[in-house]
Amino acid sequence: MELIINNPLFGIFLTIITFVIGYEIQLKLGLKFLSPMVTSSVLIILVLVVLNIPYSNYKQGADILTFFVAPATVVLAVPLYKNLDIIKKYFLPILFGCLVGIGVGAVTGIVLCDIFGISKEILLSMLPKSVTSAIGYEISKKIGAIIEISMVFIVICGIIGYSVGELIFKIFKINDKVARGVALGSCSHVLGTAKAMELGEIEGSIATVSISISGILAVILIPVILNFI
């Protein structure tokens, strides 16, 4: 057992197998809001707790998978290229939507932390929550935040967007494909884009470009916002 859990392959295998199980559960139950990421996270925690396996043993393999997150996002360029004309046509609304999304997300986080007396370390860790993990990791490191907590906030934002994004669109009767894509891409990054892809190719393309724009804006705006804290 020691030999298995001390091998980096343990973390890789556990992550992949639990994600597959989560995906199958989602298909079997037919629950669109039940993200495999949620299910796999719960299963991984259960395995580590029940078998009393240190997180550091799992992290060896998980870090290898994390390394491939940034290169994997290149695949999103395919729908982006296929819908380039639409993106050019609506570039300014997309840019403005992302700007508002990043600004409002950061300001509301600051206000809520101030109201509830949350420490500055947690506040800093919360600021990159709306950008993809590859960018959020670097921002968190740059501003002196707690990287692990930043990653948790990023995942939570992604899960919320994936789980309830479509429902929110139905409640508020948001049927415009560009608006849907911008909302999911700018607020819930890769998981939101995965949901956008499920809604349609145009939504997915807009969400893809929104991830990139939001990441660039976050790198520029978050350090500026920090000057006012």
C-alpha positions in Angstrom: 0.0 0.0 0.0 2.8 2.4 0.9 4.5 1.8 -2.5 1.2 2.7 -4.3 0.3 5.8 -2.4 3.8 7.2 -2.6 3.9 6.9 -6.4 2.8 10.1 -8.4 0.7 7.8 -10.5 -1.6 7.3 -7.5 -2.8 10.9 -7.7 -3.2 10.8 -11.5 -5.2 7.5 -11.4 -7.4 8.6 -8.5 -8.3 11.9 -10.2 -9.1 10.3 -13.6 -11.1 7.4 -12.2 -13.2 9.6 -9.9 -13.9 12.1 -12.7 -15.1 9.2 -14.9 -17.3 7.9 -12.1 -18.7 11.5 -11.6 -19.4 11.8 -15.4 -21.2 8.4 -15.4 -23.3 9.4 -12.4 -24.3 12.6 -14.2 -25.3 10.7 -17.3 -27.2 8.1 -15.3 -29.2 10.5 -13.2 -29.7 13.0 -16.0 -28.8 15.9 -13.8 -27.2 18.6 -15.9 -26.2 20.7 -12.9 -24.3 17.9 -11.2 -20.8 18.6 -12.4 -18.3 15.6 -12.5 -15.8 18.0 -10.8 -18.1 18.2 -7.8 -18.6 14.4 -7.6 -14.9 13.6 -8.2 -13.8 16.1 -5.6 -16.1 14.5 -3.0 -14.9 11.0 -3.9 -11.3 12.0 -3.7 -11.8 13.5 -0.3 -13.6 10.4 0.9 -10.8 8.1 -0.3 -8.1 10.2 1.4 -10.0 10.5 4.6 -11.3 6.9 4.9 -7.9 5.4 3.9 -6.0 8.0 6.0 -3.8 9.0 3.0 -1.9 12.3 3.4 -2.9 15.0 0.9 0.8 15.4 0.0 0.8 11.9 -1.4 -2.2 12.7 -3.7 -0.8 16.1 -4.6 2.3 14.5 -6.3 0.2 13.2 -9.1 -2.4 16.0 -9.1 0.3 18.5 -9.7 1.3 16.7 -12.9 -2.3 17.0 -14.2 -2.4 20.7 -13.1 0.7 21.3 -15.3 -1.3 20.3 -18.4 -4.3 22.7 -17.6 -2.7 25.6 -19.5 -1.7 23.7 -22.6 -5.1 21.9 -22.7 -6.9 25.3 -23.0 -5.4 25.7 -26.5 -8.0 23.2 -27.7 -10.6 26.0 -27.2 -9.1 27.8 -30.2 -11.0 25.5 -32.6 -14.6 26.9 -32.0 -13.0 30.3 -31.6 -11.6 30.1 -35.1 -14.9 28.7 -36.6 -16.9 31.6 -35.2 -14.4 34.4 -35.8 -16.8 36.6 -37.7 -19.3 36.7 -34.9 -16.6 37.5 -32.4 -15.3 40.4 -34.5 -18.9 41.7 -34.8 -19.5 41.7 -31.1 -16.0 42.3 -29.8 -16.8 45.6 -28.0 -19.9 44.2 -26.1 -17.8 41.2 -25.2 -15.0 43.4 -24.0 -17.3 45.6 -22.0 -19.1 42.6 -20.5 -15.8 41.1 -19.3 -14.7 44.4 -17.9 -17.9 44.7 -15.9 -17.7 41.1 -14.8 -14.1 41.4 -13.5 -14.8 44.8 -11.9 -18.0 43.9 -10.2 -16.6 40.5 -9.0 -13.6 42.2 -7.4 -15.5 45.0 -5.8 -18.3 42.8 -4.4 -15.7 40.5 -2.9 -13.9 43.4 -1.2 -17.2 44.8 0.2 -18.4 41.5 1.5 -15.1 40.7 3.1 -15.2 44.2 4.8 -18.8 43.6 6.0 -18.1 40.2 7.5 -14.6 41.1 8.8 -12.8 38.6 6.7 -9.0 38.8 6.8 -7.0 40.5 4.1 -5.2 37.2 3.2 -8.6 35.6 2.4 -9.7 38.7 0.5 -6.5 38.6 -1.7 -7.1 34.9 -2.3 -10.7 35.6 -3.4 -9.8 38.3 -6.0 -8.7 36.0 -8.9 -11.8 33.8 -8.5 -13.4 34.6 -11.9 -10.4 33.7 -14.1 -9.2 30.4 -15.2 -6.9 28.5 -12.8 -3.7 28.9 -15.0 -4.0 32.7 -14.8 -5.5 32.8 -11.3 -2.5 30.8 -10.0 -0.1 33.4 -11.3 -2.2 36.4 -10.1 -2.5 34.8 -6.6 1.2 34.3 -6.4 1.9 37.8 -7.6 -0.3 39.6 -5.1 0.8 37.5 -2.1 -2.4 35.6 -1.7 -2.8 32.0 -0.4 -2.6 30.1 -3.7 -4.5 27.0 -2.4 -7.4 29.1 -1.2 -7.5 31.0 -4.5 -7.8 27.7 -6.3 -10.7 26.7 -4.1 -12.5 30.0 -4.9 -11.8 29.5 -8.7 -13.2 26.0 -8.6 -16.3 27.1 -6.6 -17.0 29.9 -9.2 -16.7 27.4 -12.0 -19.0 24.8 -10.4 -21.6 27.4 -9.6 -21.6 28.7 -13.2 -21.7 25.2 -14.6 -24.5 24.1 -12.2 -26.9 27.0 -12.2 -25.9 29.1 -15.2 -28.5 27.6 -17.5 -31.2 27.9 -14.9 -30.4 31.6 -14.4 -30.7 32.2 -18.1 -34.2 30.5 -18.1 -35.4 32.4 -15.0 -34.3 35.8 -16.4 -35.2 34.8 -20.0 -31.7 35.5 -21.4 -31.7 33.9 -24.8 -29.0 35.9 -26.6 -26.2 33.6 -27.4 -23.5 36.2 -27.1 -24.7 37.3 -23.7 -24.8 33.7 -22.5 -21.3 33.1 -23.6 -19.9 36.3 -22.1 -21.6 35.5 -18.7 -20.3 32.0 -18.5 -16.8 32.6 -19.8 -16.1 35.8 -17.8 -17.6 34.5 -14.5 -17.0 30.8 -14.5 -13.9 30.4 -16.8 -13.3 26.8 -18.1 -16.2 25.1 -16.4 -18.5 27.9 -17.5 -17.2 27.4 -21.0 -17.9 23.7 -20.8 -21.5 24.6 -20.0 -21.5 27.1 -22.8 -20.3 24.4 -25.3 -23.3 22.3 -24.2 -25.7 25.2 -24.9 -24.2 25.8 -28.4 -21.1 26.4 -30.5 -21.6 30.1 -30.6 -22.0 30.3 -26.8 -18.9 28.2 -26.5 -16.9 30.4 -28.8 -17.9 33.6 -27.1 -17.2 32.0 -23.7 -13.7 31.0 -24.9 -12.7 34.5 -26.0 -14.3 35.8 -22.7 -11.9 33.6 -20.7 -8.9 35.2 -22.5 -10.1 38.8 -22.2 -11.1 38.3 -18.6 -7.7 36.9 -17.8 -5.9 39.9 -19.4 -8.2 42.4 -17.7 -7.7 40.6 -14.3 -3.9 40.8 -14.6 -4.2 44.6 -15.3 -7.1 45.5 -13.0 -6.6 43.5 -9.8 -3.2 45.1 -8.9 -4.9 48.5 -9.6 -7.8 47.6 -7.3 -5.4 46.5 -4.6 -4.1 50.1 -4.4 -7.5 51.2 -3.1 -7.7 48.6 -0.4 
